[in-house]
Amino acid sequence: MDFSIKPIDPKTGLAGIKTGCIAVGVFEDKKLSQAAKELDRKGDISAALKSGDITGKAGTTLLLRATAGVAAERILLVGLGKDEPITEKNFVSAVQATARVFASLGAADGAIALPLEDVKARDAAWSACAAVLAMRDASYRFDSTKSKKEPAQGGVRKVTFLASGAGASAAKAATAQATAIANGMDLTRDLGNLPSNICTPTYLANTAKKLAKDFGFGIEVLERKQIEALKMGSFLSVTKGSEEPPKFIVLKHMGGKGKDAPTVLVGKGITFDTGGISLKPGANMDEMKYDMCGAASVLGTFRAIGEMGLKLNVIGVIPTCENMPSGRASKPGDIVTSMSGQTIEILNTDAEGRLILCDALTYVERFKPAAVVDIATLTGACVTALGHHNTGLFTRHDDAHDELADELLTAGKATGDTAWRMPIEDAYQEQLKSNFADMANIGGPPGGSITAACFLERYTKKYTWAHLDIAGTAWKSGAAKGATGRPVPLLTTFLLNRANGKKAA
């Protein structure tokens, strides 16, 4: 899908624009947006509202054809709700509804004349970005593993945003950025949706190599012998039961100044999680192919920042393996030594994500990072706490970490890829005590997502760090089963803001 920005010609106005369909907004109480008023030359739009064919409620639509005095073949009326200025929620509902209608039209091109500059506390750039992401989400399909591909989707393939002169320039830059984010999300979704017999640790490593080739990233993939040489005993304990070889992937996008400390993203890459000896129940175990969505989100974010040519030093680190039961697999009660030298009593082999991440978090000390953010489908407890709306955000409570948390929360709010900050306090660390090792890998059911974050926190003392638990947001179940591409928008916007020197609002 192609996107472009076109300033409205003051001479011909909206009525003179030739396109397959033009989308304009209407409000509740039979109010027309300014764009709708311009196209209501013969009163057709007013008549539709008066008749009740469209209420103006956010997300409602009505398609009009061959409207007198209008060059566009169709006019799509889109409800924007009651409020002026428009709320973010109502605007997003409107663009999502527009995307659904555009996808089913017998027209190859369309124009959007929704009021991009009239969203409460937002500008035209934000509105254009939201619209692009909605359009791309509506057009996403995954059929690479089907013997018969879905028929080529028709509908609008070229979308033009009609903006005033003042908002056109900002919207143009935002559209390019949103397209890059959408491309990154598509990669993340594709990787998540692939089955684990295809998307193995080797497959993730090859994907990283292809990204490095396409965008000029530095790339290093450590094999088992190198991982052993680094004494990553915790990581290696998870991969013991699998026939698939582990990989430790390091991607480098050095777009900033040479002396600038990098921002590091660490992604959990368990390409399938059976639970190991602590075997999971069979129901819905197929969804454990999504346990590498943290890794996939790092790769998707690199896809986005590579396309943008982001002027920031960013390093991605991905420990990836399978967690399988076998005669060689780790057992409950085993004690392993992490790369940091700290020992861990494995009380539950299904708490494996933290075991591979802790060694990765020790490894990244060598980069002397400005900040480290790890991303992981880490705990079902986070889903219980926050559901499927917010990603769980954990970090220490001091000035530097509060600032990092605010940056991430602000980026989430800006993109609708939201997070919610959860506590990390010493009181929770007590639950990780072990009689036989420096710590246990689980702290029991109470506060399970918090104790998991507390475990990781023990390996991050030498830098500023945050943890994103995406167990509730990385994929959907049921009829809409599939990877969501989150938190690529949050991460990419976080990095964009850092590159532009923006602090949290």
N, C-alpha and C positions, 0 to 999 in steps of 0.2 A: 504494500500500500504506500502510495506516494503522497506527501503533504507539502503544501506551499502556502505562502501568505500573499494576499493581494489587497493593497489599499483600495478603498472604495472610490471610484471615479465620481467627483462631485457633479460632473455634467450629466452622466447617464444614470447615476445612482444604482441602487440594487435592481431596479426593474429592468435595466439594460444588460444585466449579466446573463450570458448564455451558458447554461449548464443543465445537466440532467435533473438535478434537484437542488433546491436551496432551502436550508433549514433556518427558520426564524422562531423567536420565542413569543409565547403568550402567557399572560398571568391569570390567576384566578380573579373572580369578580369581573370577568369579561374585559380585562385590560390587555392592550396590545403593546408589545415592545416597540421601540422606535423603528427597527427594521421591518416589523410586521406592518406598521402604519404606512411605511413607504410602498409596500407591495399591495396594500389594500385599496387599489385604485378604483375598483368597481364595487367595493364593499363585500367581496366574497369572504374575506377572513372574518370581518365583523359579523357577517351572517352566520358563519359556522359557530362562532362563540355564542351568539344569541340563541341559536337553535339547540345548544347543549351538546353538539357533536364532539366538542372537546371542552373539558372543564378548566384547563389551565393548571391542574394539579401537577406537581413536579413529576416528570417522566411520562406523562400522557402524550400521545401523538395523534395527528390527523393528517392524512395525505390529500392534497388538492391537486387536480390536474388541469392543464390548459387554462390557467387563470388569465383573464383578459388584461392586456396591457403589460404583461410580465414575460420577459424573454425566456426565463427558465421553464423547462417542460413540466416540472412539478414544484409545488411548495409544500414543505413539511412543517407543520405547526407543532411546536414542542412546548409542553407545559413547564413553566419555571417556578410554579408555586405562588404564594401570596406576597412574599417579601421583596421589597425594593430598598436597598440593594439586595441581590440574590444571595442566599446562604450557600456555603460550600456544598452542603449535602444536596440541596436542590439543583445546583449547577451540575454536579457529578451525575445525578439521576437523569438530567436532561441530555447530557452528552452520551451517556450509556444507552438511553432510548434512541437517540439519533443513530448511534452505531448499529443497533439492532435493525433499524429500518433500512439504513443504507446497505446493509449486508444482503438484504433480500430484494433490492430494487433491480429492475431491468435497465439500469443506467450505469455507465462506466465512470462517470465523474459526478461530483457533487460539491456544493459550497455550504459553508456554515457561517451564518450571520447572527449567531447568538451573541448577546452583549458581553464580550470577553472582559471588558473593563468595569463591569458593574457588579462583580462578585464581592461580597462584604470582606474587607480587609485583605483583598487579593488584587493582583494586577493582571494585565492581558497575558503576560508571560506565563503566569501560573495557570490561567484558564486554558491557554493553548496546550500546555503540557498535559493537563488533565484530560483534554479532549483527545489528544494523540494516544495516550495510554488506554483510554476507553475504546477507541477505534481498533487499536492493535489487539486488545484483549478479545474483542468480539470476533476478530478474524483468525485467531489462533486455532490451529487444528493439529492433532497428533495422530498420524496414520502410517508412520514409517514401518510399523511392525504388522500391518495388515496385508494380506495377499492381494486384496482388491482395494485400491485406494479410493477414498471418498471422491465423488465427482468434483471437478474444479469449481470452486465457489465463484458464483457470479457477484453481482452487486457492484457498488461503487469502489473503484480501485484508486482513483485520484481525488483527493480532498483538498479544497482550497478554503482557507480561513479568510474571511472578509473582515478587515479591521480598519479602524480610523488611522490616519497618518501617524498620530502620536503613539499608538499601540502596536503598529505594524512591525517596527524594527525589533522591539523587545520580543514580540510573539515569534518572529522569524528565528531568532537565536534559540528561544525556548523549544520550538518545534524540532530543531536539529538535535538538541540535547535529549528531548523526549524520545525521539526516534532511536537514538543510541541506547537509551535505557530500555526501551521496548525490545531492541535486538538482544540486549543482555538478558532480559527476562525470558525471551524465547529460548535462548540457549539453556538457561537454568531449568526451564520447564521441560525441555526435551531430554536433558540428562536425568531429571527426576523421574520422568515417565517411562524411560527405557527400563526393561527388565534387567535383573541383576546378572543374568547369564550373558548379557551384552555389555551392560555398563559395569565393568569390573574395575578394579584399581588400575589395571593396565590401560583400559579405555579412557579413564579420567586423565591418566598421564599423557596419553596420545592427544587428547583434546587440548590439554595445556600446551603441548608442543606445537599443535597447529595454530593456536592463538599466538604463541610466541613468534611463529613464522609470519603470520598475517599482519601483526601489529608491532613487530620489532621488540618484543619483550625479551629480557634475559630469562633463561630457563635452566633448571637443574632438577633431575629426577634421581633421587637416591634409591638404590636397590637394597635388598636384605643385608648383604655383607656390610654396606656402608652404614646402615641403620644399626647393625650390631656393633660396629666400630665406635659409634657414637654412644653406645651403652644405653640405648632407649629400651630398657627392659620392660617398662610398662606398656609401651606401644607393641612390642613384640609378643607380649603375653596374650594380646587379643587375637593376633593373627595365627597363633600356634595351631589351631584346629582346622585351618583352611588350606585347600590345595592352591588357591590363588596367591601369587606372590604379593607382598605389600609394596607400596610405593610411598615415597615422601617427596612431594612436589614443591618446588620453590619457583615462583614467578616474580619477575622484577620489572616494574614500569618506572623508570627513572626519568620522569618528565620534569622534575624540579631542578633546583640548583644542586650542584654536586655535593656540597657540604650540608645540605638540609637533611635532618633526620627523617627517616621514612615513617609513614603510617603503615602498620602491618595488619593484614586481615588473615585470620587463621580459621579454616573451615573443616569441620568434622566430615570425614569421608568414609563412613561405614557403608559399603555398597550393598551389603545385606546383613541384617541383624536377626539371627535366630534366637538370640539370648545366650548362645553357647550352652554349657552344661546346665545353666539356670534357664532351661528352655522356655520360650514363650508359648502361650496357648496357640492352637492352630488357627482359630478364627481371626481373620483380618491380618494374618502374618504376612500376606503378600505385600501389604503396605510398608513393610520394613525395607523395601527397595528404596524408599524415600529417606532412609537414614543417612544418605549422603547429600542431602539438600544444602547443608552448610557448605560443603565443598563446591557444590554446583552454583551456589550463590556467589562464592568468591570468583569462580570462573566467569559467571555472567557479568559480575561487576567489572572484571578486567576486560571483558568484551566491550562493555560500554565506555570505559575510560580510554581504552585504546582507540576506539572510533572518534572520541572527542579530542584526542591528543592532550589529555589533561596535564597541566603544568604542576605536577606534584609527584614526589617520590612515594610509590606505593609498592609494597611487597606482599605477595600472597603465599601462604604456607598451608599445604594440605597433606595431613597424614591420612592415608587411605588403605583399607583392608576389609576383609570380611570377618564376621564373628560367627564361627561355626562350631558345632559339637563334634568331637572325634576322640580317639584314644590319646591324641597328643594335646587336646585342648586344656586350657587352664581350668582349675577346679576351685569351687568355693573353699576357702581356707588357705589357698596358696598365697605366698608372700613374694612380691617382686620388687626390684629396685629400679626406680625411675632414673632418667638421665641426670636429674638434679642430685641424686644420691639418697633422696628420701625413699623410705620403704613403705609399701602399701599392702595391706591385707585385703585380698579380694574376697569379700563376703558374698557377692552376687556377680556372676559373670555377665549379667545383662546390664550392668552399669559400666559398660565398656567405653562409651564415648569419652568420658573424662580420663580414661586410662591412655587413650591415644593423644588427647589434647594436651595433657600435662607435659608430655615430652616435647610436643611442638612448642608449647609456651616457654619451656626452658631453652629450646633451640633458638628462638627469636631474640634472646638476649644479645646475641652476637651482632645484631643490626643496630644496637643502641637506638631503639625506636622512639619517635615522638609520642606515639600511642599505639596500643594493640587492641584490636577488637576480635574476639573469637565468635564464631557463628555455628550453632549446633542444634540439631533436633535432639535435645539432651534428655528431657524428662517428661513423662506423662503427667507428672505433678504440676507442670507449668500449664498444661491444657486444663487441668482441674481448676487451677487458680484464675486463669485469664480467658479461658475459652479459645475461640478461633479468631478473635478480633485483634488482640494486641500481642506483639512479641514481648517476651519477658526480658527486661534490661537489668543487669546486675553490675554493680561496681562498688568500690570502697567509698567511704563517706569522708572526704576531705576536699579542699578547694580544687585541686587539679582534677580529681575524679568527678566532682560535681560538674565541673565545666565540660568534661568529656561527655557525661551523661546528658547534659543540656544540649550539646551539639547533636547527639544522636536523636534525642526526643524532638528537637526542632526539625531535623531532616525528615523524621517520620511524619510529623504533622503537615509539613509542606507537601508531601506526596500522597498522603492517605495511607501510607505503609507504617502504621503507628506502633509505638512501643509503650510499655508502662514500666516505670522503675520499681523494682522490688528491693527489699533490704538485704544487706550483708552485714552481720554483726557477730562479734566474737562469741556471743552466747550460743549461736548455732554451731560453731566449730566444735563444741563439746560433744556433739552427736557423732563426730567422726573419730572418736578415740578408739584405739585398739590396744588390747593387752599384749599383742605380739609384734606390732609394727608401728611405724611413726603415725600411721593413720589407717582407717578403714576406707573402702571405696564407696560405702553407703552409710547414711546416717539414720535409716529407718523411715517410715512413712511420714511422720510430721515434718512439714516444710521441706518436702523432697527436692523441689527445684532450688530452694535456697541452700540446702546443704551441698547439693551438687556444685553450685557456684562457689560455695565456701571451699570445697575441695580444689577447684581450679585456682582460686585466689592464692592458695599457698605457693603456687609456682610463678607468681607474677609480681613479686616484691620489688623487682629492680626497674619497673617501668609503670607508666600509667596505662590502665587496662579496663576493658569492659567486656561483658559476656552477654550475648544475645541468644536466648533460648527460643528457637523457632518451631518447637514441636507442634504448636497449635496453629501456626500460620503458613507453614511451608507447603502443605498440600490439603486437598479437600477429599472427603470420603463420600460414599453413597453414589447417587446418580451423576453427580458432577465430579466424580473422582478424577484427580489429576493434580499435578504440581501447580503452584500459584505463581512462581517466580519471585516471591518475597524472600528476603528483604533487599533485593537488588535496587529498587527505587530509593529506599532509605540509605543504603550504603553509598550509592553513587552520589546522591545529593549531599550526604555528609562529606564525601571527598571533594565534591565541587565547591562546597562552602569553604573547606580548608584551603583549597587552591586559590580561592578568591579572597582569602583573608577575612572571611565572615565569622563572627562569633555567634553563639546562640542568642536568640532574641529573648 
